[in-house]
Amino acid sequence: MFDVLVYLYEHYWRPDACPESDLLARKLTAVGFEADEIREALAWLDGLNTLSSHEGLDQSEGSTRVYSALELEHLGAEALGFLQFLESAGVLSTRLREVVLDRALVISGGPMSLEDLKIVVLMLFWSRGEEPDALILDELFVEAEDRLIH
């Protein structure tokens, strides 16, 4: 599923540039993706679009988010740490953090790798037609071992 999501991000810079679901599924099949993978990715994107279009309330300042045992197990310490970093850097509001958590939890398996969580975050920005600033894009794309220290 993640390969399909990355393909969509790379080839359709905005979600409104994507064709309708049926045509998109045919195009993805022609590129070589499996039907199950396409179906899962498109269903996941539908859920993302539904969640990110709802207006919700952010947590009040000074409140603390306590993660459930399921969330801790499914995401793991590294992914939750990265999510906390994005939130403390002002990249994700508390409402968008909850969207990321929801979309991460519907993905089977676990604990989720940091790379997979980064794709979830990237797709959240993509679905909203937003591009994160250059430093955040660097965090989302560049592997830690590939970074140059100046």
MARLO-351855 format. One record per residue: x, y, z of N, C-alpha, C in turn; residue in one letter. Coordinates in steps of 0.001 Angstrom, whole numbers, plus 500000, padded with zeros to 6 digits. Layout:
<mifis>
<mifi n_px="X" n_py="Y" n_pz="Z" ca_px="X" ca_py="Y" ca_pz="Z" c_px="X" c_py="Y" c_pz="Z" res="a"/>
...
</mifis>
This chain:
<mifis>
<mifi n_px="500814" n_py="498814" n_pz="500000" ca_px="500000" ca_py="500000" ca_pz="500000" c_px="500869" c_py="501265" c_pz="500000" res="m"/>
<mifi n_px="501951" n_py="501261" n_pz="500751" ca_px="502795" ca_py="502446" ca_pz="500840" c_px="503430" c_py="502796" c_pz="499498" res="f"/>
<mifi n_px="503738" n_py="501776" n_pz="498698" ca_px="504291" ca_py="502048" ca_pz="497371" c_px="503283" c_py="502801" c_pz="496502" res="d"/>
<mifi n_px="502020" n_py="502443" n_pz="496613" ca_px="500969" ca_py="503143" ca_pz="495859" c_px="500862" c_py="504582" c_pz="496333" res="v"/>
<mifi n_px="500881" n_py="504788" n_pz="497641" ca_px="500778" ca_py="506149" ca_pz="498179" c_px="501941" c_py="507020" c_pz="497720" res="l"/>
<mifi n_px="503140" n_py="506482" n_pz="497767" ca_px="504314" ca_py="507241" ca_pz="497324" c_px="504205" c_py="507538" c_pz="495833" res="v"/>
<mifi n_px="503744" n_py="506572" n_pz="495056" ca_px="503559" ca_py="506788" ca_pz="493620" c_px="502579" c_py="507944" c_pz="493389" res="y"/>
<mifi n_px="501470" n_py="507961" n_pz="494126" ca_px="500489" ca_py="509035" ca_pz="493969" c_px="501103" c_py="510385" c_pz="494321" res="l"/>
<mifi n_px="501863" n_py="510420" n_pz="495391" ca_px="502505" ca_py="511673" ca_pz="495788" c_px="503469" c_py="512162" c_pz="494707" res="y"/>
<mifi n_px="504236" n_py="511253" n_pz="494155" ca_px="505240" ca_py="511632" ca_pz="493166" c_px="504643" c_py="512016" c_pz="491815" res="e"/>
<mifi n_px="503506" n_py="511422" n_pz="491453" ca_px="502945" ca_py="511652" ca_pz="490123" c_px="501754" c_py="512603" c_pz="490087" res="h"/>
<mifi n_px="501102" n_py="512807" n_pz="491198" ca_px="499964" ca_py="513723" ca_pz="491284" c_px="500241" c_py="514661" c_pz="492452" res="y"/>
<mifi n_px="500809" n_py="515802" n_pz="492158" ca_px="501282" ca_py="516693" ca_pz="493211" c_px="500176" c_py="517207" c_pz="494097" res="w"/>
<mifi n_px="498971" n_py="517145" n_pz="493631" ca_px="497820" ca_py="517550" ca_pz="494448" c_px="496729" c_py="516498" c_pz="494263" res="r"/>
<mifi n_px="495939" n_py="516269" n_pz="495289" ca_px="494900" ca_py="515238" ca_pz="495153" c_px="493867" c_py="515557" c_pz="494084" res="p"/>
<mifi n_px="493624" n_py="516841" n_pz="493821" ca_px="492645" ca_py="517180" ca_pz="492791" c_px="493182" c_py="516919" c_pz="491387" res="d"/>
<mifi n_px="494468" n_py="516605" n_pz="491267" ca_px="495051" ca_py="516234" ca_pz="489971" c_px="494843" c_py="514751" c_pz="489669" res="a"/>
<mifi n_px="494437" n_py="513992" n_pz="490665" ca_px="494186" ca_py="512554" ca_pz="490476" c_px="492889" c_py="512353" c_pz="489704" res="c"/>
<mifi n_px="492866" n_py="511371" n_pz="488831" ca_px="491596" ca_py="511034" ca_pz="488173" c_px="490630" c_py="510383" c_pz="489176" res="p"/>
<mifi n_px="489415" n_py="510180" n_pz="488752" ca_px="488423" ca_py="509497" ca_pz="489585" c_px="488936" c_py="508106" c_pz="489980" res="e"/>
<mifi n_px="488386" n_py="507554" n_pz="491040" ca_px="488886" ca_py="506296" ca_pz="491610" c_px="488990" c_py="505155" c_pz="490603" res="s"/>
<mifi n_px="487965" n_py="504967" n_pz="489771" ca_px="487989" ca_py="503854" ca_pz="488809" c_px="489113" c_py="504014" c_pz="487794" res="d"/>
<mifi n_px="489241" n_py="505214" n_pz="487247" ca_px="490302" ca_py="505474" ca_pz="486273" c_px="491672" c_py="505392" c_pz="486940" res="l"/>
<mifi n_px="491774" n_py="505927" n_pz="488145" ca_px="493035" ca_py="505867" ca_pz="488880" c_px="493433" c_py="504420" c_pz="489154" res="l"/>
<mifi n_px="492474" n_py="503595" n_pz="489543" ca_px="492761" ca_py="502177" ca_pz="489786" c_px="493268" c_py="501499" c_pz="488515" res="a"/>
<mifi n_px="492664" n_py="501814" n_pz="487383" ca_px="493131" ca_py="501236" ca_pz="486121" c_px="494549" c_py="501695" c_pz="485782" res="r"/>
<mifi n_px="494818" n_py="502989" n_pz="486006" ca_px="496162" ca_py="503514" ca_pz="485735" c_px="497189" c_py="502853" c_pz="486650" res="k"/>
<mifi n_px="496840" n_py="502678" n_pz="487907" ca_px="497761" ca_py="502045" ca_pz="488855" c_px="497992" c_py="500577" c_pz="488498" res="l"/>
<mifi n_px="496961" n_py="499906" n_pz="488020" ca_px="497111" ca_py="498523" ca_pz="487569" c_px="498041" c_py="498469" c_pz="486361" res="t"/>
<mifi n_px="497874" n_py="499415" n_pz="485449" ca_px="498724" ca_py="499451" ca_pz="484253" c_px="500190" c_py="499691" c_pz="484610" res="a"/>
<mifi n_px="500424" n_py="500418" n_pz="485692" ca_px="501796" ca_py="500681" ca_pz="486132" c_px="502409" c_py="499431" c_pz="486767" res="v"/>
<mifi n_px="501552" n_py="498532" n_pz="487265" ca_px="502077" ca_py="497285" ca_pz="487816" c_px="501724" c_py="497003" c_pz="489258" res="g"/>
<mifi n_px="500876" n_py="497824" n_pz="489866" ca_px="500478" ca_py="497567" ca_pz="491242" c_px="499414" c_py="496477" c_pz="491286" res="f"/>
<mifi n_px="499421" n_py="495705" n_pz="492349" ca_px="498442" ca_py="494638" ca_pz="492553" c_px="497086" c_py="495232" c_pz="492936" res="e"/>
<mifi n_px="496008" n_py="494540" n_pz="492560" ca_px="494645" ca_py="495020" ca_pz="492817" c_px="494384" c_py="495218" c_pz="494309" res="a"/>
<mifi n_px="494851" n_py="494281" n_pz="495151" ca_px="494631" ca_py="494408" ca_pz="496597" c_px="495335" c_py="495638" c_pz="497158" res="d"/>
<mifi n_px="496550" n_py="495862" n_pz="496681" ca_px="497344" ca_py="497003" ca_pz="497123" c_px="496657" c_py="498319" c_pz="496728" res="e"/>
<mifi n_px="496125" n_py="498362" n_pz="495532" ca_px="495426" ca_py="499555" ca_pz="495038" c_px="494157" c_py="499788" c_pz="495842" res="i"/>
<mifi n_px="493385" n_py="498749" n_pz="496027" ca_px="492130" ca_py="498851" ca_pz="496777" c_px="492390" c_py="499346" c_pz="498202" res="r"/>
<mifi n_px="493399" n_py="498782" n_pz="498846" ca_px="493738" ca_py="499184" ca_pz="500214" c_px="494176" c_py="500650" c_pz="500267" res="e"/>
<mifi n_px="495008" n_py="501065" n_pz="499325" ca_px="495499" ca_py="502448" ca_pz="499305" c_px="494364" c_py="503435" c_pz="499047" res="a"/>
<mifi n_px="493480" n_py="503123" n_pz="498116" ca_px="492384" ca_py="504039" ca_pz="497802" c_px="491386" c_py="504126" c_pz="498952" res="l"/>
<mifi n_px="491128" n_py="503011" n_pz="499623" ca_px="490249" ca_py="503039" ca_pz="500795" c_px="490894" c_py="503852" c_pz="501921" res="a"/>
<mifi n_px="492192" n_py="503690" n_pz="502096" ca_px="492919" ca_py="504441" ca_pz="503121" c_px="492850" c_py="505939" c_pz="502822" res="w"/>
<mifi n_px="493026" n_py="506302" n_pz="501550" ca_px="492941" ca_py="507711" ca_pz="501154" c_px="491539" c_py="508282" c_pz="501352" res="l"/>
<mifi n_px="490514" n_py="507478" n_pz="501075" ca_px="489135" ca_py="507936" ca_pz="501316" c_px="488945" c_py="508269" c_pz="502784" res="d"/>
<mifi n_px="489448" n_py="507411" n_pz="503657" ca_px="489370" ca_py="507677" ca_pz="505096" c_px="490137" c_py="508931" c_pz="505473" res="g"/>
<mifi n_px="491293" n_py="509127" n_pz="504876" ca_px="492089" ca_py="510322" ca_pz="505146" c_px="491342" c_py="511572" c_pz="504709" res="l"/>
<mifi n_px="490752" n_py="511535" n_pz="503528" ca_px="490006" ca_py="512688" ca_pz="503027" c_px="488818" c_py="513011" c_pz="503920" res="n"/>
<mifi n_px="488141" n_py="511982" n_pz="504389" ca_px="486997" ca_py="512187" ca_pz="505280" c_px="487439" c_py="512836" c_pz="506584" res="t"/>
<mifi n_px="488492" n_py="512299" n_pz="507179" ca_px="488961" ca_py="512842" ca_pz="508455" c_px="489530" c_py="514246" c_pz="508330" res="l"/>
<mifi n_px="490328" n_py="514492" n_pz="507319" ca_px="490986" ca_py="515795" ca_pz="507224" c_px="490037" c_py="516896" c_pz="506778" res="s"/>
<mifi n_px="488872" n_py="516535" n_pz="506235" ca_px="487907" ca_py="517554" ca_pz="505833" c_px="487009" c_py="517986" c_pz="506991" res="s"/>
<mifi n_px="486962" n_py="517211" n_pz="508072" ca_px="486139" ca_py="517568" ca_pz="509231" c_px="486845" c_py="518651" c_pz="510041" res="h"/>
<mifi n_px="486076" n_py="519614" n_pz="510405" ca_px="486621" ca_py="520634" ca_pz="511306" c_px="486525" c_py="520069" c_pz="512714" res="e"/>
<mifi n_px="487609" n_py="520105" n_pz="513406" ca_px="487637" ca_py="519604" ca_pz="514775" c_px="488292" c_py="520633" c_pz="515662" res="g"/>
<mifi n_px="488265" n_py="520349" n_pz="516912" ca_px="488872" ca_py="521252" ca_pz="517877" c_px="490262" c_py="520763" c_pz="518234" res="l"/>
<mifi n_px="491178" n_py="521695" n_pz="518375" ca_px="492494" ca_py="521361" ca_pz="518878" c_px="492416" c_py="521259" c_pz="520390" res="d"/>
<mifi n_px="493353" n_py="520525" n_pz="520962" ca_px="493417" ca_py="520449" ca_pz="522419" c_px="493758" c_py="521823" c_pz="522963" res="q"/>
<mifi n_px="493318" n_py="522043" n_pz="524174" ca_px="493671" ca_py="523319" ca_pz="524788" c_px="495150" c_py="523307" c_pz="525165" res="s"/>
<mifi n_px="495720" n_py="524493" n_pz="525202" ca_px="497142" ca_py="524616" ca_pz="525532" c_px="497390" c_py="524051" c_pz="526931" res="e"/>
<mifi n_px="498452" n_py="523326" n_pz="527069" ca_px="498808" ca_py="522758" ca_pz="528363" c_px="498206" c_py="521382" c_pz="528611" res="g"/>
<mifi n_px="497327" n_py="520926" n_pz="527708" ca_px="496764" ca_py="519589" ca_pz="527887" c_px="497779" c_py="518553" c_pz="527427" res="s"/>
<mifi n_px="497613" n_py="517341" n_pz="527883" ca_px="498549" ca_py="516268" ca_pz="527570" c_px="497811" c_py="515131" c_pz="526893" res="t"/>
<mifi n_px="498389" n_py="514607" n_pz="525840" ca_px="497824" ca_py="513463" ca_pz="525132" c_px="498419" c_py="512198" c_pz="525734" res="r"/>
<mifi n_px="497574" n_py="511344" n_pz="526251" ca_px="498022" ca_py="510067" ca_pz="526798" c_px="497664" c_py="508988" c_pz="525777" res="v"/>
<mifi n_px="498668" n_py="508244" n_pz="525346" ca_px="498462" ca_py="507216" ca_pz="524328" c_px="497984" c_py="505934" c_pz="524970" res="y"/>
<mifi n_px="497062" n_py="505259" n_pz="524285" ca_px="496554" ca_py="503980" ca_pz="524770" c_px="497603" c_py="502896" c_pz="524555" res="s"/>
<mifi n_px="497401" n_py="501765" n_pz="525204" ca_px="498325" ca_py="500634" ca_pz="525036" c_px="498359" c_py="500189" c_pz="523572" res="a"/>
<mifi n_px="497217" n_py="500197" n_pz="522910" ca_px="497143" ca_py="499822" ca_pz="521497" c_px="497974" c_py="500779" c_pz="520642" res="l"/>
<mifi n_px="497841" n_py="502081" n_pz="520894" ca_px="498601" ca_py="503069" ca_pz="520132" c_px="500102" c_py="502905" c_pz="520372" res="e"/>
<mifi n_px="500480" n_py="502708" n_pz="521618" ca_px="501895" ca_py="502525" ca_pz="521951" c_px="502465" c_py="501290" c_pz="521273" res="l"/>
<mifi n_px="501700" n_py="500212" n_pz="521281" ca_px="502167" ca_py="498969" ca_pz="520671" c_px="502216" c_py="499083" c_pz="519152" res="e"/>
<mifi n_px="501195" n_py="499674" n_pz="518568" ca_px="501101" ca_py="499730" ca_pz="517102" c_px="502120" c_py="500690" c_pz="516496" res="h"/>
<mifi n_px="502337" n_py="501820" n_pz="517136" ca_px="503244" ca_py="502805" ca_pz="516564" c_px="504681" c_py="502635" c_pz="517033" res="l"/>
<mifi n_px="504881" n_py="502256" n_pz="518248" ca_px="506237" ca_py="502106" ca_pz="518754" c_px="506829" c_py="503442" c_pz="519173" res="g"/>
<mifi n_px="507890" n_py="503381" n_pz="519940" ca_px="508494" ca_py="504571" ca_pz="520532" c_px="509076" c_py="505523" c_pz="519487" res="a"/>
<mifi n_px="509732" n_py="504980" n_pz="518473" ca_px="510378" ca_py="505835" ca_pz="517475" c_px="509345" c_py="506651" c_pz="516686" res="e"/>
<mifi n_px="508277" n_py="506007" n_pz="516250" ca_px="507241" ca_py="506707" ca_pz="515481" c_px="506513" c_py="507725" c_pz="516356" res="a"/>
<mifi n_px="506196" n_py="507358" n_pz="517592" ca_px="505533" ca_py="508314" ca_pz="518478" c_px="506446" c_py="509488" c_pz="518809" res="l"/>
<mifi n_px="507734" n_py="509230" n_pz="518955" ca_px="508683" ca_py="510313" ca_pz="519189" c_px="508727" c_py="511286" c_pz="518025" res="g"/>
<mifi n_px="508690" n_py="510759" n_pz="516816" ca_px="508687" ca_py="511621" ca_pz="515633" c_px="507396" c_py="512429" c_pz="515560" res="f"/>
<mifi n_px="506292" n_py="511802" n_pz="515899" ca_px="505009" ca_py="512503" ca_pz="515913" c_px="505049" c_py="513646" c_pz="516927" res="l"/>
<mifi n_px="505633" n_py="513389" n_pz="518090" ca_px="505773" ca_py="514428" ca_pz="519115" c_px="506678" c_py="515556" c_pz="518625" res="q"/>
<mifi n_px="507743" n_py="515198" n_pz="517913" ca_px="508638" ca_py="516211" ca_pz="517337" c_px="507868" c_py="517122" c_pz="516387" res="f"/>
<mifi n_px="507072" n_py="516544" n_pz="515494" ca_px="506310" ca_py="517346" ca_pz="514531" c_px="505323" c_py="518270" c_pz="515233" res="l"/>
<mifi n_px="504715" n_py="517754" n_pz="516280" ca_px="503754" ca_py="518559" ca_pz="517022" c_px="504460" c_py="519694" c_pz="517764" res="e"/>
<mifi n_px="505560" n_py="519399" n_pz="518438" ca_px="506275" ca_py="520440" ca_pz="519198" c_px="506914" c_py="521470" c_pz="518270" res="s"/>
<mifi n_px="507236" n_py="521079" n_pz="517031" ca_px="507798" ca_py="522016" ca_pz="516054" c_px="506713" c_py="522875" c_pz="515403" res="a"/>
<mifi n_px="505465" n_py="522615" n_pz="515721" ca_px="504375" ca_py="523396" ca_pz="515163" c_px="503951" c_py="522969" c_pz="513774" res="g"/>
<mifi n_px="504432" n_py="521804" n_pz="513336" ca_px="504100" ca_py="521307" ca_pz="512005" c_px="502720" c_py="520654" c_pz="512006" res="v"/>
<mifi n_px="502401" n_py="519940" n_pz="513067" ca_px="501103" ca_py="519286" ca_pz="513207" c_px="500338" c_py="519898" c_pz="514368" res="l"/>
<mifi n_px="499099" n_py="520255" n_pz="514120" ca_px="498232" ca_py="520670" ca_pz="515223" c_px="497791" c_py="519406" c_pz="515954" res="s"/>
<mifi n_px="497199" n_py="519582" n_pz="517104" ca_px="496731" ca_py="518403" ca_pz="517840" c_px="495637" c_py="517677" c_pz="517054" res="t"/>
<mifi n_px="494822" n_py="518412" n_pz="516329" ca_px="493773" ca_py="517781" ca_pz="515515" c_px="494385" c_py="516959" c_pz="514392" res="r"/>
<mifi n_px="495401" n_py="517506" n_pz="513718" ca_px="496052" ca_py="516757" ca_pz="512636" c_px="496842" c_py="515569" c_pz="513184" res="l"/>
<mifi n_px="497379" n_py="515700" n_pz="514381" ca_px="498044" ca_py="514561" ca_pz="515012" c_px="497062" c_py="513399" c_pz="515160" res="r"/>
<mifi n_px="495839" n_py="513718" n_pz="515533" ca_px="494824" ca_py="512673" ca_pz="515702" c_px="494466" c_py="512035" c_pz="514365" res="e"/>
<mifi n_px="494473" n_py="512815" n_pz="513303" ca_px="494235" ca_py="512257" ca_pz="511960" c_px="495363" c_py="511286" c_pz="511617" res="v"/>
<mifi n_px="496607" n_py="511689" n_pz="511871" ca_px="497748" ca_py="510807" ca_pz="511609" c_px="497625" c_py="509531" c_pz="512426" res="v"/>
<mifi n_px="497277" n_py="509653" n_pz="513698" ca_px="497123" ca_py="508465" ca_pz="514550" c_px="496040" c_py="507534" c_pz="514018" res="l"/>
<mifi n_px="494909" n_py="508109" n_pz="513638" ca_px="493817" ca_py="507292" ca_pz="513110" c_px="494251" c_py="506533" c_pz="511867" res="d"/>
<mifi n_px="494875" n_py="507238" n_pz="510924" ca_px="495297" ca_py="506599" ca_pz="509684" c_px="496402" c_py="505580" c_pz="509936" res="r"/>
<mifi n_px="497256" n_py="505816" n_pz="510905" ca_px="498313" ca_py="504854" ca_pz="511234" c_px="497725" c_py="503597" c_pz="511860" res="a"/>
<mifi n_px="496709" n_py="503764" n_pz="512686" ca_px="496130" ca_py="502617" ca_pz="513388" c_px="495330" c_py="501693" c_pz="512478" res="l"/>
<mifi n_px="494829" n_py="502205" n_pz="511358" ca_px="494065" ca_py="501331" ca_pz="510460" c_px="494971" c_py="500484" c_pz="509575" res="v"/>
<mifi n_px="496261" n_py="500763" n_pz="509596" ca_px="497215" ca_py="499986" ca_pz="508809" c_px="497594" c_py="498751" c_pz="509608" res="i"/>
<mifi n_px="497458" n_py="497597" n_pz="508995" ca_px="497723" ca_py="496358" ca_pz="509720" c_px="499207" c_py="496208" c_pz="510012" res="s"/>
<mifi n_px="499488" n_py="495376" n_pz="510987" ca_px="500869" ca_py="495137" ca_pz="511388" c_px="501272" c_py="496057" c_pz="512514" res="g"/>
<mifi n_px="502477" n_py="495984" n_pz="512877" ca_px="502976" ca_py="496854" ca_pz="513934" c_px="504148" c_py="496186" c_pz="514601" res="g"/>
<mifi n_px="504979" n_py="496862" n_pz="515286" ca_px="504928" ca_py="498316" ca_pz="515348" c_px="505274" c_py="498939" c_pz="514001" res="p"/>
<mifi n_px="504683" n_py="500099" n_pz="513772" ca_px="504860" ca_py="500794" ca_pz="512503" c_px="506279" c_py="501345" c_pz="512424" res="m"/>
<mifi n_px="506876" n_py="501212" n_pz="511264" ca_px="508219" ca_py="501765" ca_pz="511090" c_px="508126" c_py="503285" c_pz="510978" res="s"/>
<mifi n_px="509206" n_py="503933" n_pz="511317" ca_px="509270" ca_py="505387" ca_pz="511214" c_px="509073" c_py="505820" c_pz="509760" res="l"/>
<mifi n_px="509627" n_py="505067" n_pz="508829" ca_px="509488" ca_py="505412" ca_pz="507405" c_px="508024" c_py="505363" c_pz="506976" res="e"/>
<mifi n_px="507275" n_py="504375" n_pz="507455" ca_px="505857" ca_py="504286" ca_pz="507108" c_px="505070" c_py="505441" c_pz="507722" res="d"/>
<mifi n_px="505397" n_py="505801" n_pz="508960" ca_px="504714" ca_py="506936" ca_pz="509588" c_px="505004" c_py="508222" c_pz="508824" res="l"/>
<mifi n_px="506214" n_py="508390" n_pz="508340" ca_px="506556" ca_py="509580" ca_pz="507563" c_px="505719" c_py="509651" c_pz="506293" res="k"/>
<mifi n_px="505424" n_py="508506" n_pz="505690" ca_px="504570" ca_py="508488" ca_pz="504497" c_px="503153" c_py="508902" c_pz="504874" res="i"/>
<mifi n_px="502667" n_py="508445" n_pz="506028" ca_px="501339" ca_py="508839" ca_pz="506496" c_px="501276" c_py="510357" c_pz="506661" res="v"/>
<mifi n_px="502287" n_py="510937" n_pz="507294" ca_px="502327" ca_py="512390" ca_pz="507499" c_px="502391" c_py="513110" c_pz="506154" res="v"/>
<mifi n_px="503227" n_py="512638" n_pz="505263" ca_px="503362" ca_py="513242" ca_pz="503943" c_px="502027" c_py="513218" c_pz="503202" res="l"/>
<mifi n_px="501318" n_py="512103" n_pz="503284" ca_px="500031" ca_py="511994" ca_pz="502604" c_px="498975" c_py="512887" c_pz="503238" res="m"/>
<mifi n_px="499088" n_py="513152" n_pz="504526" ca_px="498180" ca_py="514095" ca_pz="505174" c_px="498362" c_py="515483" c_pz="504552" res="l"/>
<mifi n_px="499605" n_py="515934" n_pz="504441" ca_px="499857" ca_py="517227" ca_pz="503812" c_px="499376" c_py="517231" c_pz="502365" res="f"/>
<mifi n_px="499665" n_py="516152" n_pz="501644" ca_px="499260" ca_py="516036" ca_pz="500244" c_px="497739" c_py="516139" c_pz="500113" res="w"/>
<mifi n_px="497010" n_py="515440" n_pz="500980" ca_px="495548" ca_py="515434" ca_pz="500887" c_px="494952" c_py="516806" c_pz="501169" res="s"/>
<mifi n_px="495672" n_py="517617" n_pz="501908" ca_px="495204" ca_py="518964" ca_pz="502239" c_px="495699" c_py="519997" c_pz="501220" res="r"/>
<mifi n_px="496487" n_py="519546" n_pz="500229" ca_px="497021" ca_py="520458" ca_pz="499235" c_px="498093" c_py="521378" c_pz="499788" res="g"/>
<mifi n_px="498748" n_py="520926" n_pz="500857" ca_px="499792" ca_py="521731" ca_pz="501495" c_px="501140" c_py="521060" c_pz="501294" res="e"/>
<mifi n_px="502167" n_py="521876" n_pz="501259" ca_px="503511" ca_py="521323" ca_pz="501220" c_px="504236" c_py="521809" c_pz="502464" res="e"/>
<mifi n_px="504777" n_py="520890" n_pz="503246" ca_px="505505" ca_py="521326" ca_pz="504441" c_px="506752" c_py="522104" c_pz="504047" res="p"/>
<mifi n_px="507282" n_py="522886" n_pz="504981" ca_px="508471" ca_py="523666" ca_pz="504645" c_px="509666" c_py="522744" c_pz="504380" res="d"/>
<mifi n_px="510726" n_py="523321" n_pz="503853" ca_px="511876" ca_py="522540" ca_pz="503376" c_px="512513" c_py="521695" c_pz="504464" res="a"/>
<mifi n_px="512600" n_py="522217" n_pz="505676" ca_px="513225" ca_py="521444" ca_pz="506749" c_px="512394" c_py="520218" c_pz="507126" res="l"/>
<mifi n_px="511094" n_py="520358" n_pz="507101" ca_px="510238" ca_py="519213" ca_pz="507419" c_px="510278" c_py="518210" c_pz="506271" res="i"/>
<mifi n_px="510284" n_py="518686" n_pz="505032" ca_px="510427" ca_py="517760" ca_pz="503903" c_px="511720" c_py="516977" c_pz="504017" res="l"/>
<mifi n_px="512779" n_py="517643" n_pz="504465" ca_px="514054" ca_py="516974" ca_pz="504680" c_px="513904" c_py="515873" c_pz="505721" res="d"/>
<mifi n_px="513186" n_py="516152" n_pz="506793" ca_px="512949" ca_py="515141" ca_pz="507837" c_px="512133" c_py="513974" c_pz="507294" res="e"/>
<mifi n_px="511206" n_py="514265" n_pz="506391" ca_px="510335" ca_py="513219" ca_pz="505865" c_px="511026" c_py="512355" c_pz="504807" res="l"/>
<mifi n_px="512019" n_py="512912" n_pz="504106" ca_px="512616" ca_py="512189" ca_pz="502992" c_px="514025" c_py="511659" c_pz="503224" res="f"/>
<mifi n_px="514857" n_py="512375" n_pz="503945" ca_px="516266" ca_py="512016" ca_pz="504045" c_px="516498" c_py="511102" c_pz="505242" res="v"/>
<mifi n_px="517188" n_py="510000" n_pz="504988" ca_px="517546" ca_py="509067" ca_pz="506057" c_px="518548" c_py="509718" c_pz="506981" res="e"/>
<mifi n_px="518476" n_py="509411" n_pz="508279" ca_px="519354" ca_py="510009" ca_pz="509270" c_px="520828" c_py="509757" c_pz="508937" res="a"/>
<mifi n_px="521158" n_py="508563" n_pz="508464" ca_px="522558" ca_py="508255" ca_pz="508168" c_px="523067" c_py="508971" c_pz="506912" res="e"/>
<mifi n_px="522155" n_py="509506" n_pz="506100" ca_px="522554" ca_py="510213" ca_pz="504887" c_px="522710" c_py="511724" c_pz="505093" res="d"/>
<mifi n_px="522421" n_py="512203" n_pz="506289" ca_px="522502" ca_py="513638" ca_pz="506560" c_px="523958" c_py="514074" c_pz="506677" res="r"/>
<mifi n_px="524226" n_py="515260" n_pz="506163" ca_px="525531" ca_py="515861" ca_pz="506297" c_px="525482" c_py="516853" c_pz="507441" res="l"/>
<mifi n_px="526449" n_py="516776" n_pz="508322" ca_px="526515" ca_py="517708" ca_pz="509437" c_px="527458" c_py="518820" c_pz="509041" res="i"/>
<mifi n_px="526979" n_py="520053" n_pz="509150" ca_px="527791" ca_py="521214" ca_pz="508762" c_px="528488" c_py="521782" c_pz="509965" res="h"/>
</mifis>
